[in-house]
């Protein structure tokens, strides 16, 4: 509890410094460490999720945008946060707060979703409700940006590989764009 209170207080008083010094390093491994197979655990994600949620002690929208810029992989050789059952709800929380993301962040998220649903990737992601919720949040909250980034068609092509009851909702939302 003390740690949660301390980080929430830091997030409220110094949001950008909190993102750079505490949140991002706890989510993305440094390149100097062994990064193969590393991922944040459930407790790290829950703590950060509490800081991100709306409320008096939540992180500012600008800080959330900065956080997402740092945790998404910039290219195939960079180390972003791994999308797991622990991290996907955290990313969804960021999307649901609706910060103003750059086109680059929206395009990276769309590319990551398409990549995760590619036939060569793990099949279990296709059935994941956490993944489907993240996908739906991106489409419903940032649809116009997806359209201007020319990411609607690749996402429409990826939706049939999603084996969740939300696939029809996502597909309908994408087609409306």
PyMOL commands that place a pseudoatom at each C-alpha (Angstrom):
pseudoatom trace, name=CA, resn=UNK, resi=1, chain=A, elem=C, hetatm=0, pos=[0.000, 0.000, 0.000]
pseudoatom trace, name=CA, resn=UNK, resi=2, chain=A, elem=C, hetatm=0, pos=[2.758, 2.411, 0.836]
pseudoatom trace, name=CA, resn=UNK, resi=3, chain=A, elem=C, hetatm=0, pos=[4.434, 1.826, -2.523]
pseudoatom trace, name=CA, resn=UNK, resi=4, chain=A, elem=C, hetatm=0, pos=[1.142, 2.340, -4.370]
pseudoatom trace, name=CA, resn=UNK, resi=5, chain=A, elem=C, hetatm=0, pos=[0.489, 5.578, -2.471]
pseudoatom trace, name=CA, resn=UNK, resi=6, chain=A, elem=C, hetatm=0, pos=[4.009, 6.808, -3.132]
pseudoatom trace, name=CA, resn=UNK, resi=7, chain=A, elem=C, hetatm=0, pos=[3.864, 6.125, -6.864]
pseudoatom trace, name=CA, resn=UNK, resi=8, chain=A, elem=C, hetatm=0, pos=[0.339, 7.600, -7.130]
pseudoatom trace, name=CA, resn=UNK, resi=9, chain=A, elem=C, hetatm=0, pos=[1.569, 10.725, -5.378]
pseudoatom trace, name=CA, resn=UNK, resi=10, chain=A, elem=C, hetatm=0, pos=[4.578, 10.959, -7.681]
pseudoatom trace, name=CA, resn=UNK, resi=11, chain=A, elem=C, hetatm=0, pos=[2.313, 10.457, -10.712]
pseudoatom trace, name=CA, resn=UNK, resi=12, chain=A, elem=C, hetatm=0, pos=[0.066, 13.283, -9.567]
pseudoatom trace, name=CA, resn=UNK, resi=13, chain=A, elem=C, hetatm=0, pos=[2.846, 15.736, -8.670]
pseudoatom trace, name=CA, resn=UNK, resi=14, chain=A, elem=C, hetatm=0, pos=[5.494, 14.910, -11.304]
pseudoatom trace, name=CA, resn=UNK, resi=15, chain=A, elem=C, hetatm=0, pos=[3.771, 12.835, -14.035]
pseudoatom trace, name=CA, resn=UNK, resi=16, chain=A, elem=C, hetatm=0, pos=[6.420, 13.035, -16.777]
pseudoatom trace, name=CA, resn=UNK, resi=17, chain=A, elem=C, hetatm=0, pos=[9.256, 12.193, -14.399]
pseudoatom trace, name=CA, resn=UNK, resi=18, chain=A, elem=C, hetatm=0, pos=[7.201, 9.312, -13.007]
pseudoatom trace, name=CA, resn=UNK, resi=19, chain=A, elem=C, hetatm=0, pos=[6.762, 7.890, -16.509]
pseudoatom trace, name=CA, resn=UNK, resi=20, chain=A, elem=C, hetatm=0, pos=[10.465, 8.211, -17.375]
pseudoatom trace, name=CA, resn=UNK, resi=21, chain=A, elem=C, hetatm=0, pos=[11.954, 7.084, -14.062]
pseudoatom trace, name=CA, resn=UNK, resi=22, chain=A, elem=C, hetatm=0, pos=[9.452, 4.555, -12.676]
pseudoatom trace, name=CA, resn=UNK, resi=23, chain=A, elem=C, hetatm=0, pos=[6.756, 3.324, -15.046]
pseudoatom trace, name=CA, resn=UNK, resi=24, chain=A, elem=C, hetatm=0, pos=[8.646, 2.730, -18.289]
pseudoatom trace, name=CA, resn=UNK, resi=25, chain=A, elem=C, hetatm=0, pos=[11.685, 1.051, -16.654]
pseudoatom trace, name=CA, resn=UNK, resi=26, chain=A, elem=C, hetatm=0, pos=[9.360, -1.334, -14.837]
pseudoatom trace, name=CA, resn=UNK, resi=27, chain=A, elem=C, hetatm=0, pos=[7.628, -2.318, -18.095]
pseudoatom trace, name=CA, resn=UNK, resi=28, chain=A, elem=C, hetatm=0, pos=[10.407, -2.381, -20.696]
pseudoatom trace, name=CA, resn=UNK, resi=29, chain=A, elem=C, hetatm=0, pos=[13.743, -4.066, -20.010]
pseudoatom trace, name=CA, resn=UNK, resi=30, chain=A, elem=C, hetatm=0, pos=[16.903, -2.071, -20.554]
pseudoatom trace, name=CA, resn=UNK, resi=31, chain=A, elem=C, hetatm=0, pos=[18.964, -3.181, -23.522]
pseudoatom trace, name=CA, resn=UNK, resi=32, chain=A, elem=C, hetatm=0, pos=[21.889, -3.941, -21.221]
pseudoatom trace, name=CA, resn=UNK, resi=33, chain=A, elem=C, hetatm=0, pos=[19.913, -6.648, -19.389]
pseudoatom trace, name=CA, resn=UNK, resi=34, chain=A, elem=C, hetatm=0, pos=[18.933, -10.049, -20.675]
pseudoatom trace, name=CA, resn=UNK, resi=35, chain=A, elem=C, hetatm=0, pos=[15.695, -9.236, -22.490]
pseudoatom trace, name=CA, resn=UNK, resi=36, chain=A, elem=C, hetatm=0, pos=[14.918, -12.613, -24.029]
pseudoatom trace, name=CA, resn=UNK, resi=37, chain=A, elem=C, hetatm=0, pos=[11.678, -13.854, -22.511]
pseudoatom trace, name=CA, resn=UNK, resi=38, chain=A, elem=C, hetatm=0, pos=[11.466, -11.019, -19.986]
pseudoatom trace, name=CA, resn=UNK, resi=39, chain=A, elem=C, hetatm=0, pos=[8.057, -9.575, -19.270]
pseudoatom trace, name=CA, resn=UNK, resi=40, chain=A, elem=C, hetatm=0, pos=[6.519, -7.516, -16.477]
pseudoatom trace, name=CA, resn=UNK, resi=41, chain=A, elem=C, hetatm=0, pos=[4.681, -9.576, -13.898]
pseudoatom trace, name=CA, resn=UNK, resi=42, chain=A, elem=C, hetatm=0, pos=[1.071, -9.303, -12.787]
pseudoatom trace, name=CA, resn=UNK, resi=43, chain=A, elem=C, hetatm=0, pos=[1.910, -7.169, -9.751]
pseudoatom trace, name=CA, resn=UNK, resi=44, chain=A, elem=C, hetatm=0, pos=[3.877, -4.591, -11.744]
pseudoatom trace, name=CA, resn=UNK, resi=45, chain=A, elem=C, hetatm=0, pos=[1.037, -4.277, -14.238]
pseudoatom trace, name=CA, resn=UNK, resi=46, chain=A, elem=C, hetatm=0, pos=[-1.603, -3.982, -11.520]
pseudoatom trace, name=CA, resn=UNK, resi=47, chain=A, elem=C, hetatm=0, pos=[0.357, -1.245, -9.757]
pseudoatom trace, name=CA, resn=UNK, resi=48, chain=A, elem=C, hetatm=0, pos=[0.763, 0.769, -12.958]
pseudoatom trace, name=CA, resn=UNK, resi=49, chain=A, elem=C, hetatm=0, pos=[-2.866, 0.179, -13.875]
pseudoatom trace, name=CA, resn=UNK, resi=50, chain=A, elem=C, hetatm=0, pos=[-3.942, 1.713, -10.558]
pseudoatom trace, name=CA, resn=UNK, resi=51, chain=A, elem=C, hetatm=0, pos=[-1.844, 4.775, -11.296]
pseudoatom trace, name=CA, resn=UNK, resi=52, chain=A, elem=C, hetatm=0, pos=[-3.362, 5.089, -14.782]
pseudoatom trace, name=CA, resn=UNK, resi=53, chain=A, elem=C, hetatm=0, pos=[-7.006, 4.853, -13.764]
pseudoatom trace, name=CA, resn=UNK, resi=54, chain=A, elem=C, hetatm=0, pos=[-9.151, 7.939, -13.594]
pseudoatom trace, name=CA, resn=UNK, resi=55, chain=A, elem=C, hetatm=0, pos=[-9.315, 9.688, -10.287]
pseudoatom trace, name=CA, resn=UNK, resi=56, chain=A, elem=C, hetatm=0, pos=[-7.654, 12.293, -8.181]
pseudoatom trace, name=CA, resn=UNK, resi=57, chain=A, elem=C, hetatm=0, pos=[-4.275, 10.551, -8.170]
pseudoatom trace, name=CA, resn=UNK, resi=58, chain=A, elem=C, hetatm=0, pos=[-4.251, 9.385, -11.774]
pseudoatom trace, name=CA, resn=UNK, resi=59, chain=A, elem=C, hetatm=0, pos=[-1.585, 10.041, -14.347]
pseudoatom trace, name=CA, resn=UNK, resi=60, chain=A, elem=C, hetatm=0, pos=[-2.169, 13.023, -16.682]
pseudoatom trace, name=CA, resn=UNK, resi=61, chain=A, elem=C, hetatm=0, pos=[-3.218, 12.405, -20.276]
pseudoatom trace, name=CA, resn=UNK, resi=62, chain=A, elem=C, hetatm=0, pos=[0.070, 13.838, -21.588]
pseudoatom trace, name=CA, resn=UNK, resi=63, chain=A, elem=C, hetatm=0, pos=[1.999, 11.443, -19.347]
pseudoatom trace, name=CA, resn=UNK, resi=64, chain=A, elem=C, hetatm=0, pos=[-0.093, 8.496, -20.558]
pseudoatom trace, name=CA, resn=UNK, resi=65, chain=A, elem=C, hetatm=0, pos=[0.707, 9.449, -24.157]
pseudoatom trace, name=CA, resn=UNK, resi=66, chain=A, elem=C, hetatm=0, pos=[4.417, 9.591, -23.264]
pseudoatom trace, name=CA, resn=UNK, resi=67, chain=A, elem=C, hetatm=0, pos=[4.149, 6.209, -21.514]
pseudoatom trace, name=CA, resn=UNK, resi=68, chain=A, elem=C, hetatm=0, pos=[2.621, 4.610, -24.630]
pseudoatom trace, name=CA, resn=UNK, resi=69, chain=A, elem=C, hetatm=0, pos=[5.294, 6.125, -26.864]
pseudoatom trace, name=CA, resn=UNK, resi=70, chain=A, elem=C, hetatm=0, pos=[7.941, 4.429, -24.728]
pseudoatom trace, name=CA, resn=UNK, resi=71, chain=A, elem=C, hetatm=0, pos=[6.327, 1.015, -24.243]
pseudoatom trace, name=CA, resn=UNK, resi=72, chain=A, elem=C, hetatm=0, pos=[5.404, 0.334, -27.862]
pseudoatom trace, name=CA, resn=UNK, resi=73, chain=A, elem=C, hetatm=0, pos=[8.189, -1.105, -30.010]
pseudoatom trace, name=CA, resn=UNK, resi=74, chain=A, elem=C, hetatm=0, pos=[9.440, 1.418, -32.556]
pseudoatom trace, name=CA, resn=UNK, resi=75, chain=A, elem=C, hetatm=0, pos=[10.667, -1.240, -34.987]
pseudoatom trace, name=CA, resn=UNK, resi=76, chain=A, elem=C, hetatm=0, pos=[11.365, -4.956, -35.125]
pseudoatom trace, name=CA, resn=UNK, resi=77, chain=A, elem=C, hetatm=0, pos=[14.751, -4.581, -33.415]
pseudoatom trace, name=CA, resn=UNK, resi=78, chain=A, elem=C, hetatm=0, pos=[13.589, -2.457, -30.471]
pseudoatom trace, name=CA, resn=UNK, resi=79, chain=A, elem=C, hetatm=0, pos=[12.334, -3.732, -27.178]
pseudoatom trace, name=CA, resn=UNK, resi=80, chain=A, elem=C, hetatm=0, pos=[8.829, -2.630, -26.370]
pseudoatom trace, name=CA, resn=UNK, resi=81, chain=A, elem=C, hetatm=0, pos=[6.589, -4.192, -23.800]
pseudoatom trace, name=CA, resn=UNK, resi=82, chain=A, elem=C, hetatm=0, pos=[5.545, -7.755, -24.601]
pseudoatom trace, name=CA, resn=UNK, resi=83, chain=A, elem=C, hetatm=0, pos=[1.797, -8.121, -25.109]
pseudoatom trace, name=CA, resn=UNK, resi=84, chain=A, elem=C, hetatm=0, pos=[0.725, -10.678, -22.520]
pseudoatom trace, name=CA, resn=UNK, resi=85, chain=A, elem=C, hetatm=0, pos=[-2.350, -11.346, -20.394]
pseudoatom trace, name=CA, resn=UNK, resi=86, chain=A, elem=C, hetatm=0, pos=[-0.801, -9.019, -17.814]
pseudoatom trace, name=CA, resn=UNK, resi=87, chain=A, elem=C, hetatm=0, pos=[0.116, -6.121, -20.099]
pseudoatom trace, name=CA, resn=UNK, resi=88, chain=A, elem=C, hetatm=0, pos=[-2.870, -6.022, -22.468]
pseudoatom trace, name=CA, resn=UNK, resi=89, chain=A, elem=C, hetatm=0, pos=[-5.333, -4.744, -19.815]
pseudoatom trace, name=CA, resn=UNK, resi=90, chain=A, elem=C, hetatm=0, pos=[-2.809, -2.035, -18.974]
pseudoatom trace, name=CA, resn=UNK, resi=91, chain=A, elem=C, hetatm=0, pos=[-2.631, -0.946, -22.621]
pseudoatom trace, name=CA, resn=UNK, resi=92, chain=A, elem=C, hetatm=0, pos=[-6.438, -1.020, -22.779]
pseudoatom trace, name=CA, resn=UNK, resi=93, chain=A, elem=C, hetatm=0, pos=[-6.601, 1.230, -19.717]
pseudoatom trace, name=CA, resn=UNK, resi=94, chain=A, elem=C, hetatm=0, pos=[-4.338, 3.707, -21.504]
pseudoatom trace, name=CA, resn=UNK, resi=95, chain=A, elem=C, hetatm=0, pos=[-6.585, 3.699, -24.578]
pseudoatom trace, name=CA, resn=UNK, resi=96, chain=A, elem=C, hetatm=0, pos=[-9.733, 4.099, -22.497]
pseudoatom trace, name=CA, resn=UNK, resi=97, chain=A, elem=C, hetatm=0, pos=[-8.394, 7.280, -20.896]
pseudoatom trace, name=CA, resn=UNK, resi=98, chain=A, elem=C, hetatm=0, pos=[-8.298, 8.736, -24.455]
pseudoatom trace, name=CA, resn=UNK, resi=99, chain=A, elem=C, hetatm=0, pos=[-5.059, 10.710, -24.457]
pseudoatom trace, name=CA, resn=UNK, resi=100, chain=A, elem=C, hetatm=0, pos=[-4.082, 12.460, -27.678]
pseudoatom trace, name=CA, resn=UNK, resi=101, chain=A, elem=C, hetatm=0, pos=[-1.761, 9.972, -29.361]
pseudoatom trace, name=CA, resn=UNK, resi=102, chain=A, elem=C, hetatm=0, pos=[0.422, 10.784, -32.336]
pseudoatom trace, name=CA, resn=UNK, resi=103, chain=A, elem=C, hetatm=0, pos=[-0.195, 9.034, -35.650]
pseudoatom trace, name=CA, resn=UNK, resi=104, chain=A, elem=C, hetatm=0, pos=[2.979, 7.035, -35.019]
pseudoatom trace, name=CA, resn=UNK, resi=105, chain=A, elem=C, hetatm=0, pos=[1.615, 5.521, -31.788]
pseudoatom trace, name=CA, resn=UNK, resi=106, chain=A, elem=C, hetatm=0, pos=[-1.720, 4.625, -33.392]
pseudoatom trace, name=CA, resn=UNK, resi=107, chain=A, elem=C, hetatm=0, pos=[0.041, 3.106, -36.409]
pseudoatom trace, name=CA, resn=UNK, resi=108, chain=A, elem=C, hetatm=0, pos=[2.367, 1.079, -34.145]
pseudoatom trace, name=CA, resn=UNK, resi=109, chain=A, elem=C, hetatm=0, pos=[-0.568, -0.288, -32.161]
pseudoatom trace, name=CA, resn=UNK, resi=110, chain=A, elem=C, hetatm=0, pos=[-2.394, -1.247, -35.352]
pseudoatom trace, name=CA, resn=UNK, resi=111, chain=A, elem=C, hetatm=0, pos=[0.738, -2.893, -36.770]
pseudoatom trace, name=CA, resn=UNK, resi=112, chain=A, elem=C, hetatm=0, pos=[1.250, -4.826, -33.538]
pseudoatom trace, name=CA, resn=UNK, resi=113, chain=A, elem=C, hetatm=0, pos=[-2.356, -6.087, -33.619]
pseudoatom trace, name=CA, resn=UNK, resi=114, chain=A, elem=C, hetatm=0, pos=[-1.992, -7.206, -37.237]
pseudoatom trace, name=CA, resn=UNK, resi=115, chain=A, elem=C, hetatm=0, pos=[1.319, -8.885, -36.377]
pseudoatom trace, name=CA, resn=UNK, resi=116, chain=A, elem=C, hetatm=0, pos=[-0.146, -10.644, -33.325]
pseudoatom trace, name=CA, resn=UNK, resi=117, chain=A, elem=C, hetatm=0, pos=[-2.937, -12.065, -35.498]
pseudoatom trace, name=CA, resn=UNK, resi=118, chain=A, elem=C, hetatm=0, pos=[-0.609, -13.228, -38.258]
pseudoatom trace, name=CA, resn=UNK, resi=119, chain=A, elem=C, hetatm=0, pos=[-0.779, -16.974, -38.966]
pseudoatom trace, name=CA, resn=UNK, resi=120, chain=A, elem=C, hetatm=0, pos=[2.831, -17.463, -37.850]
pseudoatom trace, name=CA, resn=UNK, resi=121, chain=A, elem=C, hetatm=0, pos=[2.137, -16.187, -34.311]
pseudoatom trace, name=CA, resn=UNK, resi=122, chain=A, elem=C, hetatm=0, pos=[0.707, -17.976, -31.294]
pseudoatom trace, name=CA, resn=UNK, resi=123, chain=A, elem=C, hetatm=0, pos=[-2.828, -19.229, -31.876]
pseudoatom trace, name=CA, resn=UNK, resi=124, chain=A, elem=C, hetatm=0, pos=[-3.951, -18.596, -28.281]
pseudoatom trace, name=CA, resn=UNK, resi=125, chain=A, elem=C, hetatm=0, pos=[-4.033, -14.831, -28.868]
pseudoatom trace, name=CA, resn=UNK, resi=126, chain=A, elem=C, hetatm=0, pos=[-6.890, -15.337, -31.333]
pseudoatom trace, name=CA, resn=UNK, resi=127, chain=A, elem=C, hetatm=0, pos=[-9.148, -16.477, -28.481]
pseudoatom trace, name=CA, resn=UNK, resi=128, chain=A, elem=C, hetatm=0, pos=[-7.951, -14.004, -25.871]
pseudoatom trace, name=CA, resn=UNK, resi=129, chain=A, elem=C, hetatm=0, pos=[-10.677, -11.714, -24.549]
pseudoatom trace, name=CA, resn=UNK, resi=130, chain=A, elem=C, hetatm=0, pos=[-8.027, -9.320, -23.260]
pseudoatom trace, name=CA, resn=UNK, resi=131, chain=A, elem=C, hetatm=0, pos=[-6.602, -9.007, -26.762]
pseudoatom trace, name=CA, resn=UNK, resi=132, chain=A, elem=C, hetatm=0, pos=[-10.072, -8.574, -28.291]
pseudoatom trace, name=CA, resn=UNK, resi=133, chain=A, elem=C, hetatm=0, pos=[-10.893, -5.876, -25.732]
pseudoatom trace, name=CA, resn=UNK, resi=134, chain=A, elem=C, hetatm=0, pos=[-7.664, -4.051, -26.568]
pseudoatom trace, name=CA, resn=UNK, resi=135, chain=A, elem=C, hetatm=0, pos=[-8.389, -4.329, -30.306]
pseudoatom trace, name=CA, resn=UNK, resi=136, chain=A, elem=C, hetatm=0, pos=[-11.945, -3.035, -29.797]
pseudoatom trace, name=CA, resn=UNK, resi=137, chain=A, elem=C, hetatm=0, pos=[-10.746, -0.119, -27.641]
pseudoatom trace, name=CA, resn=UNK, resi=138, chain=A, elem=C, hetatm=0, pos=[-8.281, 0.941, -30.326]
pseudoatom trace, name=CA, resn=UNK, resi=139, chain=A, elem=C, hetatm=0, pos=[-10.916, 0.816, -33.080]
pseudoatom trace, name=CA, resn=UNK, resi=140, chain=A, elem=C, hetatm=0, pos=[-13.703, 2.475, -31.113]
pseudoatom trace, name=CA, resn=UNK, resi=141, chain=A, elem=C, hetatm=0, pos=[-11.633, 5.250, -29.512]
pseudoatom trace, name=CA, resn=UNK, resi=142, chain=A, elem=C, hetatm=0, pos=[-9.147, 6.000, -32.307]
pseudoatom trace, name=CA, resn=UNK, resi=143, chain=A, elem=C, hetatm=0, pos=[-11.022, 5.064, -35.498]
pseudoatom trace, name=CA, resn=UNK, resi=144, chain=A, elem=C, hetatm=0, pos=[-10.509, 8.386, -37.320]
pseudoatom trace, name=CA, resn=UNK, resi=145, chain=A, elem=C, hetatm=0, pos=[-6.757, 8.264, -36.617]
pseudoatom trace, name=CA, resn=UNK, resi=146, chain=A, elem=C, hetatm=0, pos=[-6.603, 4.671, -37.863]
pseudoatom trace, name=CA, resn=UNK, resi=147, chain=A, elem=C, hetatm=0, pos=[-8.269, 5.808, -41.067]
pseudoatom trace, name=CA, resn=UNK, resi=148, chain=A, elem=C, hetatm=0, pos=[-5.895, 8.726, -41.593]
pseudoatom trace, name=CA, resn=UNK, resi=149, chain=A, elem=C, hetatm=0, pos=[-2.921, 6.430, -40.891]
pseudoatom trace, name=CA, resn=UNK, resi=150, chain=A, elem=C, hetatm=0, pos=[-4.216, 3.988, -43.559]
pseudoatom trace, name=CA, resn=UNK, resi=151, chain=A, elem=C, hetatm=0, pos=[-4.455, 1.145, -41.057]
pseudoatom trace, name=CA, resn=UNK, resi=152, chain=A, elem=C, hetatm=0, pos=[-8.136, 0.253, -41.497]
pseudoatom trace, name=CA, resn=UNK, resi=153, chain=A, elem=C, hetatm=0, pos=[-7.657, -2.211, -44.386]
pseudoatom trace, name=CA, resn=UNK, resi=154, chain=A, elem=C, hetatm=0, pos=[-4.893, -4.259, -42.689]
pseudoatom trace, name=CA, resn=UNK, resi=155, chain=A, elem=C, hetatm=0, pos=[-7.029, -4.441, -39.536]
pseudoatom trace, name=CA, resn=UNK, resi=156, chain=A, elem=C, hetatm=0, pos=[-10.092, -5.534, -41.537]
pseudoatom trace, name=CA, resn=UNK, resi=157, chain=A, elem=C, hetatm=0, pos=[-7.978, -8.317, -43.057]
pseudoatom trace, name=CA, resn=UNK, resi=158, chain=A, elem=C, hetatm=0, pos=[-6.796, -9.397, -39.580]
pseudoatom trace, name=CA, resn=UNK, resi=159, chain=A, elem=C, hetatm=0, pos=[-10.243, -9.507, -37.910]
pseudoatom trace, name=CA, resn=UNK, resi=160, chain=A, elem=C, hetatm=0, pos=[-11.331, -12.899, -39.362]
pseudoatom trace, name=CA, resn=UNK, resi=161, chain=A, elem=C, hetatm=0, pos=[-8.423, -14.553, -37.521]
pseudoatom trace, name=CA, resn=UNK, resi=162, chain=A, elem=C, hetatm=0, pos=[-9.863, -13.313, -34.216]
pseudoatom trace, name=CA, resn=UNK, resi=163, chain=A, elem=C, hetatm=0, pos=[-11.839, -16.159, -32.621]
pseudoatom trace, name=CA, resn=UNK, resi=164, chain=A, elem=C, hetatm=0, pos=[-13.840, -14.105, -30.148]
pseudoatom trace, name=CA, resn=UNK, resi=165, chain=A, elem=C, hetatm=0, pos=[-17.442, -12.990, -29.983]
pseudoatom trace, name=CA, resn=UNK, resi=166, chain=A, elem=C, hetatm=0, pos=[-16.141, -9.408, -30.292]
pseudoatom trace, name=CA, resn=UNK, resi=167, chain=A, elem=C, hetatm=0, pos=[-14.853, -9.997, -33.824]
pseudoatom trace, name=CA, resn=UNK, resi=168, chain=A, elem=C, hetatm=0, pos=[-18.184, -9.003, -35.409]
pseudoatom trace, name=CA, resn=UNK, resi=169, chain=A, elem=C, hetatm=0, pos=[-18.328, -5.795, -33.379]
pseudoatom trace, name=CA, resn=UNK, resi=170, chain=A, elem=C, hetatm=0, pos=[-14.761, -4.889, -34.329]
pseudoatom trace, name=CA, resn=UNK, resi=171, chain=A, elem=C, hetatm=0, pos=[-15.361, -5.747, -37.980]
pseudoatom trace, name=CA, resn=UNK, resi=172, chain=A, elem=C, hetatm=0, pos=[-18.536, -3.627, -38.108]
pseudoatom trace, name=CA, resn=UNK, resi=173, chain=A, elem=C, hetatm=0, pos=[-16.768, -0.675, -36.480]
pseudoatom trace, name=CA, resn=UNK, resi=174, chain=A, elem=C, hetatm=0, pos=[-13.874, -0.909, -38.926]
pseudoatom trace, name=CA, resn=UNK, resi=175, chain=A, elem=C, hetatm=0, pos=[-16.171, -1.087, -41.950]
pseudoatom trace, name=CA, resn=UNK, resi=176, chain=A, elem=C, hetatm=0, pos=[-17.962, 2.079, -40.804]
pseudoatom trace, name=CA, resn=UNK, resi=177, chain=A, elem=C, hetatm=0, pos=[-14.681, 3.959, -41.001]
for i in range(1, 177): cmd.bond("trace and resi %d" % i, "trace and resi %d" % (i + 1))
show_as sticks, trace
zoom trace
